[in-house]
Amino acid sequence: MTTVDKHPAGSVGWFDLMTTDPEAARAFYGAFFGWTFDVGPVELGHYTMCKLGGRNAGGLGSAPPGVTMPPVWSVYFITEDLDNTLMRLRELVGNVVTPTMDIMEEGRMAVASDPTGAVFGIWQGKRHQGAQVIDEPGAMTWCEVNTRDGGKAAEFYAKVFDLEVKKLDAPGMEYKTLHKGDKTVGGVLQMDQHWPESVPPHWMVYFAVASTDASCARVGELGGKVCVPAFDTPYGRIAVLEDPQGAVFSIVQPPAKP
């Protein structure tokens, strides 16, 4: 199991799901990924820690009262200084969607959007330092922003979080990767004419699985569905799925090691 105690500033260290039915979501993801759950106190809206092997793998909660939103998985960038990060974000024409919130002794957070419209979270940890297990079946392993202006988005994230941008050699698509030292933080995918106009810029989360094909078969049995059937890439076999409440996420089976 690949365990993590702390994620470096500028990297993506947490995924969480805001859903319309937390109980049903726990039933689905518990069966699908083998997660167990630690449901939080009422003061935190019963925000739930999703656990893999006893370690935090992701979060699950319901939308705040009075807020109408579709179920969605979100990514959180890690920062050591949330106020300074938000100042840089505003200078670079980002938008603060939800102002800074103190989450008891767990940490501080805000929700923002980049200049192309994709929404993401920012987390300054105290007791909660992000995912404690990654790159294992049932754990977070990758994320990418899908946007109609990949160049602008890549420049924005690079400047806000002090990242290096590299162009991926991927025939037939425009794709960039974001790097923090020797760690690859995530990707930037240029949405082209093949994407429906109704799909807004967004962040996509990826979870590792032992078998993409078996997972695609299992998701239907649990009330979800396959949005994009399994396909092979140099980085693994990928599929895009939807849970029973409508939240979309991707899975990837890493390529076999030689």
C-alpha positions in Angstrom: 0.0 0.0 0.0 1.4 3.4 -1.0 0.9 5.6 2.1 1.3 9.3 2.5 1.7 11.4 5.6 1.8 14.8 4.0 1.4 16.2 0.5 3.7 19.0 -0.7 2.3 22.4 -1.2 1.1 22.9 -4.8 0.1 19.3 -5.3 -3.4 17.8 -5.3 -3.8 16.0 -2.0 -7.5 15.3 -1.7 -10.6 14.3 -3.6 -14.1 14.6 -2.2 -17.7 14.0 -3.3 -20.6 16.3 -2.6 -23.7 14.2 -3.2 -27.5 14.4 -2.9 -27.7 11.1 -0.9 -24.7 10.4 1.3 -26.1 7.1 2.6 -26.7 5.7 -0.9 -23.2 7.0 -2.0 -21.6 5.2 1.0 -23.3 2.0 0.0 -22.2 2.3 -3.7 -18.6 3.2 -3.0 -18.2 0.8 -0.2 -19.2 -2.0 -2.5 -17.3 -0.7 -5.5 -13.9 0.3 -3.9 -14.1 -1.7 -0.7 -14.1 1.5 1.4 -15.1 1.7 5.0 -16.5 4.9 6.5 -16.0 7.2 9.4 -19.0 9.5 9.6 -18.2 12.9 11.1 -20.1 14.9 13.7 -23.2 17.0 13.1 -21.0 20.2 13.4 -19.3 19.1 10.2 -22.5 18.1 8.4 -21.7 14.4 9.0 -18.8 14.8 6.5 -17.5 11.3 6.0 -13.9 10.0 5.7 -13.7 7.2 3.2 -11.1 4.7 4.3 -9.0 2.1 2.5 -7.1 -0.2 4.8 -7.9 2.0 7.7 -6.3 5.1 6.0 -8.1 8.1 4.6 -8.7 7.7 0.8 -11.3 10.5 0.1 -14.2 12.4 1.5 -17.9 12.3 1.1 -20.5 14.9 2.1 -23.8 16.5 1.2 -24.3 20.0 -0.2 -24.7 22.8 2.3 -28.3 23.6 3.2 -30.0 25.9 0.7 -27.3 25.1 -2.0 -28.6 23.3 -5.1 -25.9 21.5 -7.0 -25.4 18.3 -8.9 -23.4 15.5 -7.3 -19.7 16.1 -8.1 -16.2 14.9 -7.3 -13.7 17.8 -6.5 -10.0 18.1 -6.3 -8.1 20.1 -3.6 -4.7 21.7 -4.1 -2.6 21.8 -0.9 -1.2 25.1 0.3 0.8 26.2 3.4 -0.7 29.7 3.2 -4.3 29.9 2.0 -4.6 33.7 2.2 -1.5 34.2 0.1 -2.6 31.6 -2.4 -6.0 33.3 -2.8 -4.3 36.7 -3.3 -2.2 35.2 -6.1 -5.3 33.5 -7.6 -7.2 36.8 -7.7 -4.2 38.6 -9.3 -4.3 35.9 -12.0 -8.0 36.4 -12.7 -9.2 33.4 -10.8 -12.4 33.6 -8.9 -13.1 32.8 -5.2 -16.4 30.8 -5.3 -16.6 30.0 -1.5 -14.6 32.3 0.8 -12.1 30.9 3.4 -13.7 28.5 5.9 -12.2 27.1 9.1 -13.1 23.5 9.5 -12.7 23.1 13.3 -9.2 21.7 14.0 -9.0 19.9 10.6 -7.8 22.8 8.5 -8.8 25.8 6.3 -10.3 25.7 2.8 -11.7 27.7 0.0 -13.4 26.9 -3.3 -12.2 28.7 -6.5 -12.4 28.6 -10.2 -9.7 29.2 -12.8 -10.0 31.8 -15.6 -11.5 29.2 -17.9 -14.3 28.3 -15.5 -13.1 25.0 -13.9 -13.9 24.8 -10.1 -11.4 23.3 -7.6 -10.7 23.4 -3.9 -7.7 24.7 -1.9 -6.8 23.1 1.4 -4.4 24.3 4.2 -4.2 21.4 6.5 -4.0 21.2 10.3 -5.0 17.9 11.7 -6.2 16.7 8.2 -3.3 16.5 5.8 -5.1 14.9 2.8 -5.2 11.4 1.4 -3.2 8.9 3.4 -3.1 6.3 0.6 -2.7 6.8 -3.1 -1.9 4.9 -6.3 -3.6 1.7 -5.0 -6.8 0.0 -6.1 -9.6 2.2 -4.6 -7.3 5.2 -4.0 -6.8 8.4 -5.8 -4.2 8.2 -8.5 -4.6 11.1 -11.1 -6.6 14.2 -12.0 -6.9 16.5 -14.9 -8.7 19.7 -15.8 -10.7 19.5 -19.0 -11.0 23.0 -20.5 -11.5 24.8 -23.7 -8.4 27.0 -23.2 -5.7 24.6 -22.0 -2.9 27.2 -22.5 -4.6 29.7 -20.2 -5.5 27.1 -17.6 -1.9 25.6 -17.5 -0.4 29.1 -17.1 -2.8 29.9 -14.3 -2.2 26.8 -12.2 1.6 27.0 -12.8 1.7 30.6 -11.5 -0.7 30.1 -8.5 0.9 26.9 -7.3 4.5 27.3 -8.5 4.3 24.4 -11.0 6.2 23.6 -14.2 4.2 22.9 -17.3 5.3 20.2 -19.8 3.6 19.3 -23.1 2.8 15.7 -23.5 3.6 14.0 -26.8 0.1 12.6 -27.4 -0.9 12.4 -31.1 -4.5 13.5 -31.8 -4.9 15.6 -28.6 -3.4 18.6 -26.8 -2.4 17.7 -23.3 -0.1 19.3 -20.8 1.2 18.0 -17.4 1.8 20.0 -14.2 4.9 19.2 -12.1 6.1 20.1 -8.6 9.7 19.0 -8.5 9.8 15.3 -9.4 6.1 14.9 -8.6 3.5 15.1 -11.4 0.6 16.9 -10.0 -2.0 16.5 -12.7 -3.0 17.2 -16.3 -4.5 19.8 -18.5 -6.7 18.5 -21.4 -7.8 20.7 -24.2 -11.5 20.1 -24.9 -11.9 20.1 -28.7 -14.8 19.9 -31.2 -15.6 16.4 -30.1 -16.8 17.6 -26.7 -20.5 18.7 -26.5 -20.9 22.4 -26.0 -23.0 21.6 -23.0 -20.1 20.2 -21.0 -18.4 22.9 -19.0 -14.7 23.1 -18.0 -14.2 20.8 -15.1 -11.7 18.7 -13.1 -11.9 14.9 -13.5 -10.7 12.6 -10.7 -9.2 9.2 -11.4 -9.1 6.2 -9.0 -6.9 3.2 -9.5 -8.5 -0.2 -9.9 -7.2 -3.8 -10.3 -9.2 -4.4 -13.4 -11.0 -1.8 -15.5 -13.2 -4.3 -17.3 -14.3 -6.0 -14.1 -15.0 -2.6 -12.6 -17.1 -1.6 -15.6 -19.2 -4.7 -15.2 -19.6 -4.2 -11.5 -20.7 -0.5 -11.7 -23.9 -1.5 -13.4 -24.7 -4.1 -10.9 -24.5 -1.4 -8.2 -26.8 1.0 -10.0 -24.2 3.2 -11.7 -23.3 3.3 -15.4 -20.4 3.4 -17.8 -20.2 6.8 -19.6 -17.1 6.0 -21.6 -16.2 2.3 -22.2 -12.8 1.0 -21.3 -10.0 2.0 -23.6 -6.2 1.5 -23.6 -3.6 4.2 -23.2 0.1 4.1 -22.6 -0.7 5.0 -19.0 -3.3 2.3 -18.3 -6.7 1.1 -19.3 -9.2 3.9 -18.5 -13.0 4.2 -18.3 -15.4 7.0 -17.2 -18.2 6.0 -14.9 -21.2 7.6 -13.1 -22.4 6.7 -9.7 -26.2 6.2 -9.0 -26.6 9.8 -7.9 -24.9 11.2 -11.1 -21.4 12.0 -10.0 -18.8 11.2 -12.7 -15.4 9.8 -12.1 -12.7 7.9 -14.0 -10.9 4.7 -13.2 -7.6 3.5 -14.5 -5.9 0.1 -14.4 -2.1 0.8 -14.5 -0.2 -1.0 -17.2 1.4 -4.2 -16.2 5.0 -3.9 -15.0 7.6 -5.5 -17.2 
